[in-house]
Amino acid sequence: MRGCRRGLLLLTALVWTSLPGAASAAPKPPAPHEQRGPSLAARSWGVIDARSGDVLTSHAGNRELPIASTTKLMTAYVALEDLPLDKIVRAQPYQAEYGESLMGLRAGERISVRDLLYGLILRSGNDAAHTLAIAAAGSERRFVAQMNRYAAALGLSHTHYANPVGLDEKGNYSSAFDLMALTRRLLRKPAFAKIADSRSARLRSVRPPRRIATINELLLMAPWVTGVKTGHTFGALYVLVGSGQRRGVSLISAVVGTWTDEERFDDSLDLLEWGFSQYRRRLPIRRGQDLADPEIRYSGGELPLLAARPLQVGVRRGQQVDVRVRAPQEVEGPLGRGARLGEVTVFVAGRKAGSVPLRASRSVPEASFFDRARGFVADNSIPIGIAAFVILIFAIVLRRRLARKRS
């Protein structure tokens, strides 16, 4: 088989440290004492924290290997970068050999780039990859050159592409670390994350519309699985890049070169479950928690700002949780109860883990004329006092001059 089966005040609630600069795309291998976790028979494998890119455990993570249809992750990346999702293109003729994975395109039919991506990821359609390549670059050769340019730009130093499909061909290879790094980039794109997490999809741009289902059995093995892509050829054996989100933690796994279809799915599930076991649940933000109390202009008093929802994060041993509150120092009515007036952001080990809006705990009416006048006096008491003093001195001087004239 050649084919294959995502004006404000900064208040720091905890210790705040500055964010580190951008890191290179490829994950860094864990230190020797961190080489632990499941023992797998695959040629290469690993699991990383999708938020930070930290490697939790791995084996031969930089080994360059054929990767079968996980090649299509870069095909998807180039398409997302170079083509509008709603663009309608014509399906290109594709000469498939026996056993290749196809989404079932008919040459010449009109289909959107979005639906081609569903066919590319869910069905691992070689015909979808071919059509996307022609639509984006005019030919497969130019498209492959673009794939390699993006790989270099992303820092995937153990990756090279020879075709957009993933067929066994000299010069088509990657590594577990590079596959996970690329997937981490892709999952930041909402359109890809939605596609990768889909068990099925209705292709609305074709006539008649039709439904396709995923061949990624990992998505059916646990409710927290969020993707991503299968691969299989005689040279690559069985390959799977997986992802999952659980208890405020997002992980990405890669298993390259298992001997059976079942093994790649079981190994990927084991890697992800082991990865999640390394985190402990923390709830730094509770729903309704009072996190800021700006003063109310004119009428006085304070307006408590409450967290709109709880925020749960996963934390590994030794990681610090920081909370940063962004809220105004002063507010002015009219304000409705529940009005959004700021935001609280949680960082784990210096990286953003999530944010929650801050909302007004009660309504604030518009200040009355009396309140505004009183507020004006209070806000300008010093200038008013100085002006009154000047007027008083002027009056005294004037009175004395008048008294002298009368005498």
FILUM-576555 format. One record per residue (C-alpha): residue number from 0; residue in three letters; x, z, y. Coordinates in Angstrom, 3 decimals. Layout:
residues N
[NUM "Ala" [X Z Y]]
...
***
This chain:
residues 407
[0 "Met" [0.000 0.000 0.000]]
[1 "Arg" [1.420 -0.997 3.401]]
[2 "Gly" [-1.227 0.489 5.679]]
[3 "Cys" [-2.224 4.127 5.992]]
[4 "Arg" [-4.953 6.607 5.580]]
[5 "Arg" [-4.707 14.216 21.466]]
[6 "Gly" [-4.859 29.598 52.881]]
[7 "Leu" [-4.836 31.747 49.916]]
[8 "Leu" [-3.176 34.974 48.955]]
[9 "Leu" [-1.131 35.093 45.787]]
[10 "Leu" [-1.567 38.404 44.016]]
[11 "Thr" [0.472 39.123 40.906]]
[12 "Ala" [-1.266 41.479 38.505]]
[13 "Leu" [1.727 41.689 36.168]]
[14 "Val" [5.374 40.812 36.641]]
[15 "Trp" [5.589 37.206 37.869]]
[16 "Thr" [8.607 35.045 37.199]]
[17 "Ser" [9.191 31.505 38.462]]
[18 "Leu" [8.384 28.646 36.143]]
[19 "Pro" [11.311 26.927 34.397]]
[20 "Gly" [12.056 23.299 35.115]]
[21 "Ala" [10.831 20.477 32.932]]
[22 "Ala" [12.404 20.512 29.492]]
[23 "Ser" [13.397 17.508 27.443]]
[24 "Ala" [10.664 15.967 25.337]]
[25 "Ala" [12.146 16.660 21.919]]
[26 "Pro" [11.705 20.180 20.519]]
[27 "Lys" [14.845 22.233 20.007]]
[28 "Pro" [15.550 23.471 16.476]]
[29 "Pro" [15.002 27.198 16.002]]
[30 "Ala" [17.977 29.506 15.724]]
[31 "Pro" [19.260 30.076 12.153]]
[32 "His" [17.575 33.484 11.910]]
[33 "Glu" [14.252 31.804 12.784]]
[34 "Gln" [14.389 29.348 9.879]]
[35 "Arg" [11.525 30.851 7.948]]
[36 "Gly" [8.016 29.991 6.927]]
[37 "Pro" [6.570 27.877 4.118]]
[38 "Ser" [8.935 26.125 1.726]]
[39 "Leu" [7.811 22.507 1.354]]
[40 "Ala" [9.052 19.654 -0.803]]
[41 "Ala" [8.675 17.006 1.910]]
[42 "Arg" [11.747 15.176 3.195]]
[43 "Ser" [11.240 16.632 6.674]]
[44 "Trp" [8.724 18.911 8.310]]
[45 "Gly" [8.066 21.317 11.161]]
[46 "Val" [5.513 23.061 13.334]]
[47 "Ile" [5.728 23.637 17.093]]
[48 "Asp" [3.821 25.461 19.818]]
[49 "Ala" [1.968 22.682 21.654]]
[50 "Arg" [1.987 24.687 24.884]]
[51 "Ser" [5.744 25.286 25.126]]
[52 "Gly" [7.259 22.885 22.596]]
[53 "Asp" [9.005 25.787 20.859]]
[54 "Val" [9.800 25.144 17.196]]
[55 "Leu" [8.340 27.858 14.961]]
[56 "Thr" [9.928 26.596 11.756]]
[57 "Ser" [11.321 23.311 10.462]]
[58 "His" [13.386 21.482 7.884]]
[59 "Ala" [15.535 18.421 8.693]]
[60 "Gly" [13.601 18.044 11.935]]
[61 "Asn" [15.962 15.400 13.384]]
[62 "Arg" [16.325 13.354 10.207]]
[63 "Glu" [15.525 9.686 10.877]]
[64 "Leu" [12.970 8.466 8.345]]
[65 "Pro" [10.368 5.714 7.938]]
[66 "Ile" [7.087 7.078 9.274]]
[67 "Ala" [4.454 4.532 8.162]]
[68 "Ser" [1.317 4.467 10.318]]
[69 "Thr" [2.251 7.488 12.406]]
[70 "Thr" [4.015 4.664 14.275]]
[71 "Lys" [0.558 4.062 15.722]]
[72 "Leu" [0.931 7.215 17.823]]
[73 "Met" [3.280 5.248 20.066]]
[74 "Thr" [0.974 2.228 19.873]]
[75 "Ala" [-1.762 4.495 21.240]]
[76 "Tyr" [0.551 5.923 23.895]]
[77 "Val" [1.510 2.473 25.226]]
[78 "Ala" [-2.119 1.328 25.191]]
[79 "Leu" [-3.239 4.419 27.108]]
[80 "Glu" [-0.488 3.907 29.672]]
[81 "Asp" [-0.914 0.143 30.111]]
[82 "Leu" [-4.597 -0.623 29.510]]
[83 "Pro" [-7.853 0.695 31.058]]
[84 "Leu" [-10.014 2.366 28.409]]
[85 "Asp" [-13.098 0.379 29.414]]
[86 "Lys" [-11.377 -2.998 29.408]]
[87 "Ile" [-13.045 -5.474 27.037]]
[88 "Val" [-10.663 -7.618 24.980]]
[89 "Arg" [-11.061 -10.137 22.179]]
[90 "Ala" [-10.028 -9.169 18.674]]
[91 "Gln" [-6.982 -11.149 17.563]]
[92 "Pro" [-6.708 -12.822 14.150]]
[93 "Tyr" [-4.733 -10.613 11.768]]
[94 "Gln" [-3.394 -11.727 8.388]]
[95 "Ala" [-3.600 -8.583 6.290]]
[96 "Glu" [-2.046 -8.181 2.875]]
[97 "Tyr" [-3.827 -6.424 0.022]]
[98 "Gly" [-4.207 -2.684 0.563]]
[99 "Glu" [-3.631 -2.605 4.314]]
[100 "Ser" [-5.763 -0.224 6.385]]
[101 "Leu" [-8.167 -2.089 8.671]]
[102 "Met" [-10.959 -1.139 11.055]]
[103 "Gly" [-12.766 -4.379 10.176]]
[104 "Leu" [-12.431 -6.478 13.310]]
[105 "Arg" [-13.783 -10.005 13.354]]
[106 "Ala" [-11.472 -12.453 15.119]]
[107 "Gly" [-12.804 -13.246 18.574]]
[108 "Glu" [-15.312 -10.405 18.834]]
[109 "Arg" [-15.357 -8.478 22.099]]
[110 "Ile" [-14.405 -4.799 21.941]]
[111 "Ser" [-13.244 -2.137 24.389]]
[112 "Val" [-9.777 -0.616 24.397]]
[113 "Arg" [-11.433 2.778 23.849]]
[114 "Asp" [-13.124 1.596 20.644]]
[115 "Leu" [-9.888 -0.034 19.455]]
[116 "Leu" [-8.177 3.344 19.843]]
[117 "Tyr" [-10.874 4.964 17.723]]
[118 "Gly" [-10.253 2.328 15.062]]
[119 "Leu" [-6.493 2.797 15.405]]
[120 "Ile" [-6.543 6.590 14.934]]
[121 "Leu" [-9.596 7.236 12.747]]
[122 "Arg" [-9.229 4.237 10.401]]
[123 "Ser" [-5.519 3.539 10.991]]
[124 "Gly" [-6.527 -0.062 11.571]]
[125 "Asn" [-3.597 -2.464 11.501]]
[126 "Asp" [-5.901 -5.074 13.031]]
[127 "Ala" [-6.612 -2.648 15.909]]
[128 "Ala" [-2.870 -2.126 16.461]]
[129 "His" [-2.277 -5.893 16.522]]
[130 "Thr" [-5.092 -6.530 19.012]]
[131 "Leu" [-3.926 -3.708 21.302]]
[132 "Ala" [-0.386 -5.106 21.248]]
[133 "Ile" [-1.530 -8.588 22.282]]
[134 "Ala" [-3.881 -7.181 24.950]]
[135 "Ala" [-1.165 -4.998 26.477]]
[136 "Ala" [1.879 -7.257 26.283]]
[137 "Gly" [0.825 -10.747 25.211]]
[138 "Ser" [2.797 -10.615 21.964]]
[139 "Glu" [3.863 -8.088 19.354]]
[140 "Arg" [7.528 -8.662 20.193]]
[141 "Arg" [7.056 -7.718 23.848]]
[142 "Phe" [4.829 -4.799 22.880]]
[143 "Val" [7.463 -3.402 20.509]]
[144 "Ala" [10.025 -3.650 23.300]]
[145 "Gln" [7.651 -1.619 25.455]]
[146 "Met" [7.256 0.960 22.659]]
[147 "Asn" [11.024 1.424 22.560]]
[148 "Arg" [11.247 1.705 26.333]]
[149 "Tyr" [8.660 4.487 26.313]]
[150 "Ala" [10.450 6.213 23.424]]
[151 "Ala" [13.679 6.233 25.442]]
[152 "Ala" [11.894 7.432 28.580]]
[153 "Leu" [10.293 10.305 26.636]]
[154 "Gly" [13.629 11.401 25.209]]
[155 "Leu" [12.767 10.511 21.602]]
[156 "Ser" [16.391 10.019 20.597]]
[157 "His" [15.732 9.749 16.857]]
[158 "Thr" [13.038 7.074 17.137]]
[159 "His" [13.012 3.284 17.087]]
[160 "Tyr" [10.194 0.825 16.491]]
[161 "Ala" [10.169 -2.593 14.846]]
[162 "Asn" [6.393 -3.175 14.764]]
[163 "Pro" [3.245 -1.552 16.210]]
[164 "Val" [1.647 -0.985 12.801]]
[165 "Gly" [4.121 1.110 10.814]]
[166 "Leu" [4.975 -1.340 8.049]]
[167 "Asp" [8.241 -0.730 6.194]]
[168 "Glu" [10.794 -2.654 8.218]]
[169 "Lys" [14.400 -2.037 9.144]]
[170 "Gly" [14.587 -0.319 12.505]]
[171 "Asn" [11.176 1.369 12.286]]
[172 "Tyr" [11.800 5.100 12.035]]
[173 "Ser" [11.381 8.449 13.719]]
[174 "Ser" [11.865 12.160 13.003]]
[175 "Ala" [9.557 15.135 12.563]]
[176 "Phe" [10.691 16.553 15.908]]
[177 "Asp" [10.110 13.268 17.743]]
[178 "Leu" [6.688 12.809 16.143]]
[179 "Met" [5.632 16.277 17.292]]
[180 "Ala" [7.064 15.733 20.781]]
[181 "Leu" [5.165 12.448 21.153]]
[182 "Thr" [1.968 14.021 19.858]]
[183 "Arg" [2.370 16.867 22.345]]
[184 "Arg" [2.442 14.271 25.130]]
[185 "Leu" [-0.557 12.443 23.726]]
[186 "Leu" [-2.694 15.550 23.361]]
[187 "Arg" [-2.300 16.183 27.090]]
[188 "Lys" [-4.367 13.033 27.604]]
[189 "Pro" [-8.050 14.052 27.328]]
[190 "Ala" [-9.087 10.632 26.007]]
[191 "Phe" [-6.598 10.777 23.137]]
[192 "Ala" [-7.328 14.429 22.341]]
[193 "Lys" [-11.028 13.578 21.996]]
[194 "Ile" [-10.297 10.605 19.733]]
[195 "Ala" [-7.852 12.521 17.520]]
[196 "Asp" [-10.358 15.351 17.049]]
[197 "Ser" [-13.222 13.055 16.023]]
[198 "Arg" [-14.534 13.108 12.467]]
[199 "Ser" [-16.463 9.929 13.207]]
[200 "Ala" [-17.240 7.646 16.128]]
[201 "Arg" [-19.888 5.139 17.162]]
[202 "Leu" [-18.322 1.956 18.507]]
[203 "Arg" [-20.646 1.035 21.349]]
[204 "Ser" [-18.811 -1.969 22.771]]
[205 "Val" [-19.251 -4.183 19.683]]
[206 "Arg" [-22.426 -6.029 18.721]]
[207 "Pro" [-24.102 -4.633 16.807]]
[208 "Pro" [-22.713 -1.127 17.419]]
[209 "Arg" [-21.282 0.472 14.288]]
[210 "Arg" [-20.014 3.849 13.125]]
[211 "Ile" [-16.629 4.596 11.607]]
[212 "Ala" [-15.355 7.782 9.917]]
[213 "Thr" [-11.890 9.280 9.859]]
[214 "Ile" [-9.562 9.000 6.862]]
[215 "Asn" [-7.664 12.106 8.007]]
[216 "Glu" [-8.852 14.685 5.480]]
[217 "Leu" [-7.059 17.466 7.359]]
[218 "Leu" [-9.873 17.353 9.918]]
[219 "Leu" [-12.301 18.302 7.154]]
[220 "Met" [-10.231 21.189 5.770]]
[221 "Ala" [-10.661 23.708 8.622]]
[222 "Pro" [-12.893 23.866 11.716]]
[223 "Trp" [-9.928 24.554 14.010]]
[224 "Val" [-8.036 21.361 13.091]]
[225 "Thr" [-7.863 18.925 16.044]]
[226 "Gly" [-6.059 15.879 14.594]]
[227 "Val" [-3.974 13.803 14.405]]
[228 "Lys" [-2.638 10.868 12.306]]
[229 "Thr" [-1.928 9.880 8.715]]
[230 "Gly" [0.598 7.418 7.358]]
[231 "His" [1.611 5.927 3.994]]
[232 "Thr" [3.881 3.168 2.750]]
[233 "Phe" [6.095 2.837 -0.316]]
[234 "Gly" [9.160 3.485 1.813]]
[235 "Ala" [7.811 6.368 3.877]]
[236 "Leu" [5.742 7.963 1.097]]
[237 "Tyr" [2.978 10.124 2.585]]
[238 "Val" [3.187 11.262 6.215]]
[239 "Leu" [0.911 13.397 8.380]]
[240 "Val" [1.031 14.685 11.929]]
[241 "Gly" [-1.497 17.479 12.359]]
[242 "Ser" [-2.707 19.751 15.130]]
[243 "Gly" [-4.927 22.766 15.507]]
[244 "Gln" [-6.272 25.213 18.072]]
[245 "Arg" [-7.099 28.787 17.205]]
[246 "Arg" [-7.266 32.160 19.016]]
[247 "Gly" [-5.906 30.674 22.220]]
[248 "Val" [-2.966 28.968 20.470]]
[249 "Ser" [-2.381 25.227 19.992]]
[250 "Leu" [0.045 24.017 17.312]]
[251 "Ile" [1.365 20.636 16.157]]
[252 "Ser" [2.779 19.980 12.693]]
[253 "Ala" [4.586 17.082 11.050]]
[254 "Val" [5.138 16.441 7.348]]
[255 "Val" [7.240 13.367 6.560]]
[256 "Gly" [7.757 12.078 3.035]]
[257 "Thr" [5.591 13.889 0.482]]
[258 "Trp" [4.988 12.380 -2.950]]
[259 "Thr" [1.200 12.680 -3.024]]
[260 "Asp" [-1.719 12.310 -0.668]]
[261 "Glu" [-2.989 15.806 -1.517]]
[262 "Glu" [0.419 17.362 -0.888]]
[263 "Arg" [0.669 16.145 2.709]]
[264 "Phe" [-2.715 17.635 3.600]]
[265 "Asp" [-2.081 20.948 1.828]]
[266 "Asp" [1.415 21.248 3.314]]
[267 "Ser" [0.141 20.526 6.812]]
[268 "Leu" [-2.599 23.139 6.470]]
[269 "Asp" [-0.058 25.680 5.191]]
[270 "Leu" [2.288 24.974 8.112]]
[271 "Leu" [-0.451 25.366 10.701]]
[272 "Glu" [-1.887 28.524 9.126]]
[273 "Trp" [1.584 30.057 8.916]]
[274 "Gly" [2.194 29.136 12.547]]
[275 "Phe" [-1.007 30.814 13.706]]
[276 "Ser" [-0.047 33.954 11.753]]
[277 "Gln" [2.962 34.370 14.070]]
[278 "Tyr" [0.719 35.060 17.075]]
[279 "Arg" [-1.210 38.120 18.097]]
[280 "Arg" [-4.434 37.967 20.083]]
[281 "Arg" [-4.320 39.204 23.671]]
[282 "Leu" [-7.192 39.378 26.133]]
[283 "Pro" [-5.555 39.629 29.584]]
[284 "Ile" [-8.752 38.593 31.376]]
[285 "Arg" [-12.141 40.104 30.593]]
[286 "Arg" [-15.452 38.662 31.720]]
[287 "Gly" [-16.616 40.410 34.883]]
[288 "Gln" [-13.203 41.966 35.566]]
[289 "Asp" [-12.692 42.790 39.270]]
[290 "Leu" [-9.477 40.985 40.215]]
[291 "Ala" [-9.629 40.698 44.009]]
[292 "Asp" [-11.477 42.409 46.882]]
[293 "Pro" [-11.253 40.361 50.096]]
[294 "Glu" [-12.602 41.868 53.306]]
[295 "Ile" [-15.910 40.584 54.691]]
[296 "Arg" [-15.455 39.274 58.199]]
[297 "Tyr" [-17.606 40.752 60.985]]
[298 "Ser" [-19.869 42.955 58.840]]
[299 "Gly" [-16.999 44.849 57.212]]
[300 "Gly" [-16.582 46.093 53.678]]
[301 "Glu" [-15.151 44.242 50.686]]
[302 "Leu" [-16.479 41.612 48.289]]
[303 "Pro" [-15.359 42.114 44.682]]
[304 "Leu" [-14.405 38.830 42.984]]
[305 "Leu" [-15.048 38.834 39.242]]
[306 "Ala" [-13.635 36.747 36.400]]
[307 "Ala" [-16.239 34.171 35.361]]
[308 "Arg" [-15.321 34.369 31.672]]
[309 "Pro" [-12.817 36.008 29.345]]
[310 "Leu" [-9.491 34.346 28.592]]
[311 "Gln" [-7.829 34.903 25.251]]
[312 "Val" [-4.228 33.904 24.544]]
[313 "Gly" [-1.927 34.021 21.547]]
[314 "Val" [1.398 35.754 22.004]]
[315 "Arg" [4.456 35.838 19.767]]
[316 "Arg" [6.768 38.811 19.536]]
[317 "Gly" [8.894 39.206 22.662]]
[318 "Gln" [6.746 36.956 24.875]]
[319 "Gln" [5.587 38.289 28.241]]
[320 "Val" [2.093 37.759 29.593]]
[321 "Asp" [1.795 37.327 33.371]]
[322 "Val" [-1.393 37.115 35.414]]
[323 "Arg" [-1.505 35.410 38.804]]
[324 "Val" [-4.533 35.872 41.067]]
[325 "Arg" [-5.250 33.402 43.833]]
[326 "Ala" [-7.939 34.572 46.258]]
[327 "Pro" [-8.678 34.665 50.016]]
[328 "Gln" [-7.805 37.782 52.029]]
[329 "Glu" [-11.047 37.499 53.979]]
[330 "Val" [-14.452 35.868 53.428]]
[331 "Glu" [-17.364 35.113 55.719]]
[332 "Gly" [-21.078 34.772 55.015]]
[333 "Pro" [-23.321 33.196 54.145]]
[334 "Leu" [-22.182 33.265 50.515]]
[335 "Gly" [-24.309 33.152 47.413]]
[336 "Arg" [-23.784 35.430 44.449]]
[337 "Gly" [-21.554 33.606 41.981]]
[338 "Ala" [-19.839 31.426 44.584]]
[339 "Arg" [-16.376 30.348 43.424]]
[340 "Leu" [-13.782 31.993 45.664]]
[341 "Gly" [-10.507 31.864 43.783]]
[342 "Glu" [-8.831 31.603 40.428]]
[343 "Val" [-6.842 33.729 38.016]]
[344 "Thr" [-4.172 32.069 35.864]]
[345 "Val" [-2.457 33.490 32.793]]
[346 "Phe" [1.092 32.560 31.833]]
[347 "Val" [2.738 33.269 28.490]]
[348 "Ala" [6.541 33.264 28.514]]
[349 "Gly" [6.435 31.579 31.923]]
[350 "Arg" [4.127 28.741 30.884]]
[351 "Lys" [0.510 28.309 31.916]]
[352 "Ala" [-1.869 29.328 29.140]]
[353 "Gly" [-5.173 28.966 30.992]]
[354 "Ser" [-7.141 29.789 34.109]]
[355 "Val" [-10.535 31.261 35.000]]
[356 "Pro" [-12.572 30.966 38.238]]
[357 "Leu" [-13.226 34.030 40.365]]
[358 "Arg" [-16.809 34.371 41.580]]
[359 "Ala" [-18.552 36.492 44.207]]
[360 "Ser" [-20.108 39.622 42.701]]
[361 "Arg" [-22.958 39.601 45.221]]
[362 "Ser" [-24.362 37.546 48.062]]
[363 "Val" [-23.110 37.953 51.611]]
[364 "Pro" [-25.594 37.129 54.431]]
[365 "Glu" [-24.583 35.328 57.585]]
[366 "Ala" [-23.285 37.754 60.184]]
[367 "Ser" [-25.704 38.690 63.005]]
[368 "Phe" [-24.903 38.234 66.706]]
[369 "Phe" [-24.266 41.972 66.974]]
[370 "Asp" [-21.894 41.881 63.987]]
[371 "Arg" [-20.033 38.915 65.444]]
[372 "Ala" [-19.754 40.594 68.845]]
[373 "Arg" [-18.538 43.809 67.269]]
[374 "Gly" [-16.142 41.826 65.115]]
[375 "Phe" [-14.867 39.947 68.144]]
[376 "Val" [-14.175 43.201 69.912]]
[377 "Ala" [-12.496 44.686 66.851]]
[378 "Asp" [-10.366 41.568 66.306]]
[379 "Asn" [-9.347 41.411 69.966]]
[380 "Ser" [-9.151 45.090 70.857]]
[381 "Ile" [-5.590 44.900 72.184]]
[382 "Pro" [-6.142 41.877 74.477]]
[383 "Ile" [-9.445 43.373 75.640]]
[384 "Gly" [-7.755 46.714 76.297]]
[385 "Ile" [-4.981 45.028 78.265]]
[386 "Ala" [-7.530 43.020 80.268]]
[387 "Ala" [-9.539 46.161 81.015]]
[388 "Phe" [-6.367 47.968 82.097]]
[389 "Val" [-5.419 45.087 84.404]]
[390 "Ile" [-8.918 45.044 85.886]]
[391 "Leu" [-8.787 48.814 86.401]]
[392 "Ile" [-5.404 48.613 88.179]]
[393 "Phe" [-6.686 45.726 90.306]]
[394 "Ala" [-9.779 47.762 91.232]]
[395 "Ile" [-7.679 50.790 92.166]]
[396 "Val" [-5.331 48.690 94.334]]
[397 "Leu" [-8.270 46.947 95.969]]
[398 "Arg" [-9.995 50.266 96.702]]
[399 "Arg" [-6.860 51.688 98.330]]
[400 "Arg" [-6.482 48.631 100.555]]
[401 "Leu" [-10.091 48.919 101.659]]
[402 "Ala" [-9.587 52.607 102.386]]
[403 "Arg" [-6.557 51.877 104.589]]
[404 "Lys" [-8.485 49.279 106.604]]
[405 "Arg" [-11.286 51.743 107.281]]
[406 "Ser" [-8.831 54.345 108.459]]
***
